[in-house]
Amino acid sequence: MFNKDVVIDMICYRRRGHNEGDEPSFTQPLMYKLIDAKRSTRKLYTEALIGRGDITVEEAEEVLRDYQQQLEGVFTAVHNTEPASDPNWKAPVVPAPESVATAVSESDLRKIAATQSAFPSDFTVHPKLLPQLLKRTEMLDDSTVDWATGEMFAFGSLLLEGHPIRMSGQDVRRGTFSNRHAVIVNRETGADLFPLRSLVADPNQFHIYDSLLSEYAVMGFEYGYSVERDNALVIWEAQFGDFANGAQTVIDEFISSALQKWGERSSLVLLLPHGYEGQGPDHSSGRIERFLALCAEQNMTVAQPSTPASYFHLLRWHMKNPARRPLIVFEPKSMLRLKAAASGLKDFTTGTFRPFISDDKVANATRLIFASGKVYYDLLAERDKLGEHSTAIARVEQLYPLPIEEIIAEAKKHPKASLLWVQDEPANQGPWPFVSLTVSEAFVAHEELNGRSLRRVSRRATASPATGNHHLHEEEEKALMTEAFTR
């Protein structure tokens, strides 16, 4: 009618209290004295209709009686009816990762990589960015595939298989650490180019948005989108994992519990940059401990992959897993370009996501370390520096559901080894509170592990996630490595 947006500012009042047990006049006696004296909207409207001659008094009374009878009928029916359960609802049966094929062909990988160097003739790429994009094609032959390229392979392969992809967050097009560059901007015109869209006929299959600075609003929207589009890979990425706390209501009320409360399924992926690298208390922790405290009844997957290939297989397993549930990924920062963490061609064309990665280089270890995330590479570097050959270091890629059988098998493989859990985070944070409880309960059921316990090596318990003093951070790192190899 108006051919423009219309905003109605409606000012209302509440005649009754918040619920049946609430008496609003306790706290607002003067206001509710006025409200109680005010004739109801129904009476005022009825009198207006009668005054205009639209209805008679008898018709008005008949409508009122009919309405009240309907209300009474429904009220009685509700009290006399047992709530019906949904016979079709079943708890999700989650397949083991190794039962889901996630590897892709070399030809598909090369097809995806080629999109990073195929620009229109009139498109000008920033000269500092161009080498980074061209290198993605070379990484397959050099076995130096980095994190962003592994992610690109996951996105591209899913697009080729018909899965739409939608991603949002405060700095996701470029990536917080200038790592992703999923959208290339023409240096001369400012026009956007989405290289991965060239893989599919419909450009709407791939959307990536730099969102507004409200974690609460954006995560809530993406959650709802993921519920409705169960065939799409829907991702929200925090600029730093610490910032997810701005959306804690969405995490508590929907992501972690909607399936159990309402049977509502979501496959939303949260990407939370996490790692202790001296950036201070608000740029170090995605609060692993909070997410693990919410985990139960197979309600979500929590993972911290240690290689680009592991991340690649994780995203693909998530999309091929028929038991739809949220995925929380604690992704790296300094590891994004770490050579020790790079993956090779074969890592993508074979295998699948592995929740636990054993250390096969050490036999009959006297010390067995379990670790997750960046600290694994710190431990590797320290072991090499010390020339240590009796310490095995195993990686836990999936924190929930915790691969407890693999952890037990690894402990049995090294019967004389002391067992350590090493983490960057303080003792009261990170995976340890959850891992220690789960492992200690599991060990009781195995006679071979009687008398053996998993001990912690970490920073001391603190109120803040990390120190803001870089010198102190470095001292803590040194102390952590020293304790890991001497305890």
Buried (B, 14 or more C-beta within 10 A) or exposed (E): EEEEEEEEEEEEEEEEEEEEEEEBEEEEEEEBEEBEEEEEEEEEEBEEBBEEEEEEEEEBEEEEEEEEEEEEEEEEEEEEEEEEEEEEEEEBEEEEBEEBEBBBEEEBBEBBBBBBBEBEEEBBBEEEBBEBBEBBBEBBEEEBBBBBBBBBBBBBBBBBEEBBBBBBBBBBBBBBBEBBBBBBBBBEEEEEBBBBBBBBEEEEBBBBBEBEEEBBBBBBBBBBBBBEBEEBBBBBBBBBBBBBBBBBEBBEEBBBBBBEEEEEBBBBBBBBBBBBBBBBBBBBBBBBBBBBEBBEEBBBBBBBBBBBBBBBBBBBBBBBBEBBBBBBBBBBBBBBBBEEBBBBBEBBBEBBBBBBBBBEEBEEBBBBBBBBBBBBBBBBEBBEEEEBEBBBBBBBBBBBBBBBEBBBEBBEBBEEBBBBBBBBBBBBBBBBBBBBEBBEEBBEEEEEBEEBEBEBBBBEEBEEBBBBEEEEBEEBBEEBBEBBBEE
